[in-house]
Amino acid sequence: MLLAGACASAPAEPRAPALDISASAHPYFESVRRQIRRHWGYPCAKNAATGACEYRDATVGLEIAIRADGALVYVDVTRSSGLPIYDEYALTAVRRASPFPPVPDDVMAQWQKRNGNLRVTMTFSYVRERPLEIIR
């Protein structure tokens, strides 16, 4: 898990967070997704009032650029979760996952580019497990 020890006492970890990458139909993007997930964790945020460690629902939007050789050019937050620790976990996962596999020629030719680099948007979704509710 990234940045371990964000909170002194952590509750049981929630289910694994989801990662959605644009243009994900191509196998190249699946390999990028798997590589990032190996470096991505679900942090808890300290409750300001109680000091307790809590998992929160959050969504972080990122944009990355990958050179043809797979090197990470940049990673930027395009939509903050409003919780700095969640934004930082997403950024750190991408940075630690790089370099990525070289970009296949067909992907480089088809998908969006910026300054000659492959431009990829992704959404990191942190969702807590919720107990099953019985409605009568």
C-alpha positions in Angstrom: 0.0 0.0 0.0 1.2 3.5 -0.7 2.2 6.0 1.9 1.4 3.5 4.7 0.6 4.9 8.1 -1.6 7.8 7.0 -3.6 7.3 10.2 -2.6 5.8 13.5 -5.2 3.1 13.7 -6.8 2.0 10.5 -10.1 0.1 10.2 -10.4 -2.9 8.0 -9.5 -1.9 4.5 -12.4 -1.4 2.1 -12.7 -3.2 -1.2 -10.2 -2.5 -3.9 -10.7 0.9 -5.6 -11.6 1.0 -9.3 -9.5 2.6 -12.0 -11.1 3.7 -15.3 -8.8 4.7 -18.2 -10.1 6.4 -21.3 -9.8 4.4 -24.5 -9.6 1.3 -22.4 -10.7 -1.1 -25.2 -7.1 -1.5 -26.4 -5.0 -4.1 -24.5 -2.3 -1.5 -24.1 -4.5 0.4 -21.7 -5.3 -2.7 -19.7 -1.5 -3.2 -19.2 -1.2 0.4 -18.0 -4.2 -0.1 -15.7 -2.7 -3.3 -14.2 0.7 -1.6 -13.7 -0.8 1.4 -11.8 -3.1 -0.8 -9.7 0.0 -2.6 -8.3 1.1 0.7 -6.8 -2.2 2.1 -5.7 -3.8 1.9 -2.2 -6.9 3.1 -0.5 -5.9 5.6 2.2 -7.8 6.6 5.2 -8.4 10.2 6.1 -8.1 11.5 9.7 -11.4 12.8 11.0 -10.7 16.3 12.2 -13.2 16.1 15.1 -12.4 12.7 16.5 -9.0 11.9 15.1 -10.3 8.5 13.9 -9.1 7.0 10.7 -11.9 6.8 8.1 -12.2 5.6 4.6 -14.1 8.0 2.4 -15.8 7.8 -1.0 -13.8 9.9 -3.4 -13.1 10.3 -7.1 -9.9 11.7 -8.6 -9.5 12.7 -12.2 -6.0 12.6 -13.7 -4.4 13.3 -17.1 -1.1 11.7 -17.9 1.2 11.8 -21.0 3.3 8.9 -22.0 6.2 9.0 -24.5 6.3 6.4 -27.3 9.0 4.6 -25.3 6.7 4.3 -22.3 8.3 7.0 -20.1 5.9 9.2 -18.1 6.1 12.8 -19.3 3.6 14.3 -16.7 0.7 13.5 -14.5 -1.8 16.2 -13.4 -4.9 16.2 -11.3 -7.8 17.4 -13.5 -10.5 16.8 -10.9 -9.6 16.9 -7.2 -11.4 14.6 -4.8 -11.3 17.4 -2.2 -9.2 15.2 0.0 -5.5 15.9 -0.6 -4.4 12.4 0.6 -6.6 10.7 -2.0 -5.3 13.0 -4.8 -1.7 12.3 -3.7 -2.3 8.5 -3.6 -3.5 8.6 -7.2 -0.6 10.8 -8.4 2.0 8.6 -6.5 0.6 5.4 -7.9 1.1 6.6 -11.5 4.6 7.9 -10.8 5.6 4.7 -9.1 4.1 2.6 -12.0 6.2 4.3 -14.6 7.8 3.7 -16.9 5.0 2.0 -18.8 5.4 -0.5 -21.7 6.3 1.2 -25.0 3.2 2.5 -26.8 2.2 0.4 -29.8 2.3 2.2 -33.1 -1.5 1.7 -33.6 -2.3 3.3 -30.3 0.1 6.2 -31.0 -1.6 6.8 -34.4 -5.2 6.5 -33.1 -5.5 8.2 -29.6 -5.1 11.8 -28.5 -1.7 13.2 -28.4 -0.2 16.3 -26.8 3.2 17.5 -28.0 3.7 14.1 -29.7 3.0 12.2 -26.5 0.1 9.9 -25.8 -2.5 11.8 -23.6 -4.6 9.6 -21.3 -7.3 10.6 -18.9 -8.2 8.3 -16.0 -10.6 8.3 -13.1 -9.6 6.8 -9.7 -12.7 5.9 -7.7 -12.5 5.1 -4.0 -15.8 3.5 -2.8 -16.3 2.2 0.8 -18.1 -1.0 1.3 -21.6 -0.5 2.6 -23.5 -3.0 4.7 -26.5 -4.5 3.0 -29.7 -2.7 3.9 -33.0 -4.4 4.1 -35.9 -2.3 3.0 -39.4 -3.3 4.2 
